[in-house]
Amino acid sequence: MDLEQKDPQSPVGDEDATADVDLSWLTVDDGEHVLWASTPHKSSLVPALVVGIPLSFVLIGIPILLSAYLSYTNTNYVVTTRGLYRKRGIVSRDVKQIGFDKVQNISYTQTAVGAQLGYGTVEISTAGSSGVELRFRNIPTPADIQELISREIERREDSRHEDDAADEDVLDAILAELQAIRQTLADSSHPAAAANNADVGSTDQADTTDSSVSPEHTDQ
């Protein structure tokens, strides 16, 4: 299992990205490795700070600030070579995974504040679902992450087409070999048939000769 990341917080070079992501919760298959991982962008805390700090003087803002901070530190988003992961939860963990083969549509949205501060939300829909199945909320550079996911899906589709073409080539080779074997067997059976026909002809000729002995020779 390979958990090596490519610049884990910011695969696209966002200097405002958060600190390294703790991926101890993530279990990947053999040959699967992490392409990108992040928590929500730290600037996404700004709305909670704007609301929570003034209200903290009357204690109402403290839960707002605490909830926003815990959500920020306990939410992870991951893109691997095989799919998408979202982990959230403080006391308990809620992990959701979607394989690339199920992804049908990818889009992203940004608020006015998010566009200015460089964060947004990537939305993933799957085949058979009635709406958005998974959201990467308030992540850095959402357009780049959307492109990363799309590129990985295309790579997998191209690889699958190449595998299908290789399988067809193998089947064609097997069929050609079977046809060659069949032709060889057919060719090898022709001399035997000819020999059998020759033997039958010789026997018939001998029988004809015996039955055609002259009467005079018989009387003698």
N, C-alpha and C positions, 0 to 999 in steps of 0.2 A: 504494500500500500504506500502510495506516494502522496505526501501532503505538502510537498515543496510548492511554494507559491511564487508567482511572478509579481514582485512588488505588491504584497498582499493588500495594502489599503488602497493603493491607487495605481492600477495597471495603465492608466492613461496620464499619469504625471500630475495629479492634483496635489499641490503642496499643502492645501488645507485639509487633507484627509486625516482621519483619526489615527490613533496608535494601532499597533499590531493587533490582529484579531486572534482570540483564543479559539482554536479549532479542536480542542480536546474532545468535544462532543461529536465530531464528525467521523463517521466510519465510511470508508470508500472501498470499492472493489479493487482487485488486483488489476494493475494497468491504468487505473483511474487517478488523475492528479488534478490539483486545484489550479484553475486559470485566474481566478479573481475572488477576493473575499473582502467584505467591508462591514462596518457598522453603519448606521445612519450618519449622514454628514453632521458634524458638530454644529454647523450654523443652523441646522433645523431646530436647535434648542432656543433660538432667538425668540420666536413667538411665546414660548412658555416663560422665558425670562421677562419679557415685556409685560406679560400679564401677572406672573407670579410674584415678582419682586415688590411691586407696589402693594399687592394684597398680603404680602408676608407680614406687614406691620399689624394686621388684624388676624394673623395666623391662618387665614384662608389660603393664602398663596403658598404656604409651605407644602401642603400635599401636592399642589400643582407642580412645583419645582421638583419635588422628590420623585413623583411619578414620571415626569419627563426624563429625568436623569437616569432612573433605573431602566426605563424602556430603551434609552439610548445605549447604555452599557451592556444590556442583556439581549440585544437583538443583533443577529448576524445574518448576512446574506452571502451566499457562495455560488460560484459558477465553476463546475468541474468539466472534464472532458466528456462526461456522460449525462449531466443534468444540472438542475437548479435546486438549491437548498435554502430554506429559511428556518432560522432558529430564534425563538423568543421565549420569554418566561423568566421569572425571578426565582420563585420557589420550585416550581416544576418546569420541565422543558416541553415545549411544543415544537417539534421538528416536522417540516413538510418538505417532500422531495417530489420533483417532476422530471421524468426523463425527457431527453430531447425528442424522442420518437413520438411523444404525445403533444408536443407544443404545436399549436396551430397558428397563433397570432401573437405578435409582440408589439407593444406601443409604449410610449412614455408621455408623461405630463409634467408640467412645471407651473407653479404659481408665479406671480410677478416677483415675489420675494425670492422664491427658489431660483428663478432665472438670474436674478442679480447676484445671488450668493453661490450659485453653482451646484444646486442639488435639485432633485426631482424624483418622480416615482415611475418605475418600470412595471408595466402590467402584462401578465402572461395569461393567455387563454389556451385551453386544451381542446382537443377533438372530443365532441360529445358533451362539453360543458355548456351551460346556458349563459355564462358570463365570464368574468375574470376569475381565474383559478388561483393565481398567486400574484402578490405585489411585493416589489422591492421598494419600500417607502423611504423617501428622503435620502436617497443614496447620492454620492458624488457623481457628477458627469453622466447622467442617465442616458444621454444619446450615445455615448461611447459604449456603455454596457449593453444597450439594445443592439448595437452593431456587433459587439463581441458574441452575443447569443446567436444572432442571425448567421454570423460567419461560421460558428461551430455547427449549427444545424445544417448549413449548406455543405460543410466538409463531410459530415456524416452521410448525407445523402449521396454525395459524389463517391464516397468510399463504398457505400452499399451498391451503387450502380456498377462500380468496377468489380466488386465481388460477384454480382450477377453475371457480368460479361465473362469473367473467368470461369464461372460454373458452366456457362454455355459452351465455352471452348473445350472444357474437359469432357462434357457430354458428346460434343461433336467428335472429339478424338476417340472416345470409347466406341461410338457408333461406327466410325471409319475402321477401327481395328476389328470389330465384330464382323463387318462386311468383308474385310480382307480374309479373316479366318474362314468365313462361310465360302468364299470363292475358292480358297485353297482346298477345302474339303471337297467341294464340287469337282474341282479339277482332278484331285487324286482319285476320285471314284470313277472317272471315265476310263482309264486304262484297265481297271478291274472288270468293268462292264464289257469292254471290248474283248478281253481275254475270255470271259465267260461265253460271249457270243461265238468266239472262235472255237472253243471246246464243243459247244453245242453243234456247230456246223460240222466239225470233224466226226462226231458221233453219228449224226444223220447220214453223212456220206458213207461211213462204214456200214451202217445198216442197209443202205441202198445197195451197196456192192454185194453184201451177203445174200440179199434177196434176189439178186439178178443172175445167180449162177445158172449156166445153161442146162437144159434137161438131159442132154447127152451125157454130160459129166456126172449127173446124178445117177443115171442108169448104170453107168460103169461102176 
